[in-house]
Amino acid sequence: MYWMLPVLNAPKRNQNKTLNQEQIDKLFREIELLGEEIIAHRKKDDFRSFLRAVHTLADWAVQPADQDDPNGYLEVDAYAPVQRRIVERSLNRLKNCINQTSDNNFELSDLVDTTQGDLARLVSLKIKSSN
């Protein structure tokens, strides 16, 4: 899947395979801090870390459809409200980051180009999940 990128220190799922509120809040705080670093220092490595964090949240937002098939995922319609919020907030953070860092002094076109498909999919998920 497009969001299945390797991420270090990814949180462990709890017994019912969802993130608890503390884990969700921690991930959002990390994304906010990364976003601030990107804006302040215009570092491509920070942008890549930010993308990994967003992809981690997108990964967590999609539950495994079957215990026996860890690569199977539920349809968008099966998202719980908190899972939709994870995807939507991640999408907004990513869009804001790209908007704020895509200037003449800090060229991100190569990184943005590689994420166009991901953004389109996340936008599609956002639209479908809000219906």
C-alpha positions as CSV (number, residue, x, y, z in Angstrom):
1,M,0.0,0.0,0.0
2,Y,1.1,3.6,-0.7
3,W,1.2,4.5,3.0
4,M,3.2,1.4,4.2
5,L,6.6,3.0,4.7
6,P,9.0,1.8,7.4
7,V,9.0,4.0,10.4
8,L,11.2,3.7,13.5
9,N,9.6,3.8,16.9
10,A,6.1,3.2,15.6
11,P,3.7,2.7,18.5
12,K,2.6,-0.8,19.4
13,R,-1.0,-1.6,18.8
14,N,-3.0,-2.4,21.9
15,Q,-5.2,-5.5,22.3
16,N,-8.1,-4.3,20.2
17,K,-5.7,-3.1,17.4
18,T,-6.5,0.6,17.8
19,L,-4.5,3.5,19.1
20,N,-5.5,4.8,22.5
21,Q,-6.0,8.5,22.9
22,E,-2.6,9.0,24.5
23,Q,-0.8,7.4,21.6
24,I,-2.8,9.4,19.1
25,D,-2.1,12.7,20.9
26,K,1.6,11.8,21.0
27,L,1.7,11.2,17.3
28,F,0.0,14.5,16.6
29,R,2.4,16.4,18.9
30,E,5.3,14.8,17.0
31,I,3.8,15.9,13.7
32,E,3.3,19.5,15.0
33,L,6.9,19.6,16.2
34,L,8.2,18.3,12.9
35,G,6.1,20.8,11.1
36,E,7.6,23.6,13.2
37,E,11.1,22.4,12.6
38,I,10.5,22.3,8.8
39,I,9.1,25.8,8.7
40,A,11.9,27.2,11.0
41,H,14.9,25.4,9.4
42,R,13.8,24.4,5.9
43,K,15.4,21.0,6.3
44,K,14.6,18.3,3.7
45,D,15.4,15.5,6.3
46,D,12.7,17.0,8.6
47,F,10.3,17.0,5.7
48,R,11.0,13.3,5.1
49,S,10.5,12.6,8.8
50,F,7.2,14.5,8.6
51,L,6.1,12.5,5.6
52,R,7.0,9.3,7.5
53,A,4.9,10.4,10.5
54,V,1.9,11.2,8.2
55,H,2.3,7.8,6.5
56,T,2.4,6.2,10.0
57,L,-0.9,7.8,10.9
58,A,-2.5,6.8,7.6
59,D,-1.3,3.2,8.2
60,W,-2.8,3.2,11.7
61,A,-6.0,4.7,10.4
62,V,-6.6,1.6,8.3
63,Q,-7.3,-1.5,10.4
64,P,-6.4,-5.0,9.3
65,A,-9.5,-6.6,7.8
66,D,-8.6,-10.1,8.9
67,Q,-6.3,-11.5,11.6
68,D,-5.1,-14.1,9.1
69,D,-4.4,-11.5,6.4
70,P,-2.3,-8.7,7.8
71,N,-2.1,-7.1,4.3
72,G,-5.9,-6.9,4.0
73,Y,-7.5,-3.6,4.9
74,L,-11.0,-2.4,5.6
75,E,-12.8,-0.2,3.2
76,V,-13.0,3.5,3.9
77,D,-16.6,3.2,4.9
78,A,-15.5,1.0,7.8
79,Y,-13.4,3.8,9.3
80,A,-14.3,4.7,12.9
81,P,-14.7,8.5,13.5
82,V,-11.3,8.7,15.3
83,Q,-9.6,7.0,12.4
84,R,-11.1,9.5,9.9
85,R,-9.9,12.3,12.1
86,I,-6.4,10.8,12.0
87,V,-6.4,10.8,8.2
88,E,-7.9,14.2,7.9
89,R,-5.6,15.9,10.4
90,S,-2.6,14.2,8.8
91,L,-3.7,15.4,5.4
92,N,-4.1,19.0,6.6
93,R,-0.7,18.9,8.3
94,L,0.9,17.6,5.1
95,K,-0.8,20.2,2.9
96,N,0.1,23.0,5.2
97,C,3.7,21.9,5.4
98,I,4.0,21.7,1.6
99,N,2.3,25.1,1.2
100,Q,4.6,26.7,3.8
101,T,7.9,25.2,2.6
102,S,7.5,25.3,-1.2
103,D,9.2,28.6,-1.8
104,N,12.1,29.8,-3.9
105,N,14.6,29.5,-1.0
106,F,13.7,25.8,-0.2
107,E,13.1,23.7,-3.2
108,L,10.8,20.7,-2.4
109,S,9.5,20.0,-5.8
110,D,11.3,16.6,-5.9
111,L,9.7,15.5,-2.6
112,V,6.4,17.0,-3.5
113,D,6.4,15.2,-6.8
114,T,6.9,11.9,-5.1
115,T,3.9,12.5,-2.8
116,Q,1.4,13.7,-5.4
117,G,-0.2,10.2,-5.7
118,D,-0.3,9.9,-1.9
119,L,-2.0,13.3,-1.5
120,A,-4.5,12.4,-4.2
121,R,-5.3,9.1,-2.4
122,L,-5.6,10.9,1.0
123,V,-7.9,13.6,-0.5
124,S,-10.0,10.8,-2.0
125,L,-10.2,9.1,1.4
126,K,-11.1,12.3,3.0
127,I,-13.9,13.0,0.5
128,K,-15.3,9.4,0.8
129,S,-15.1,9.3,4.5
130,S,-17.0,12.6,4.9
131,N,-20.0,11.3,2.9
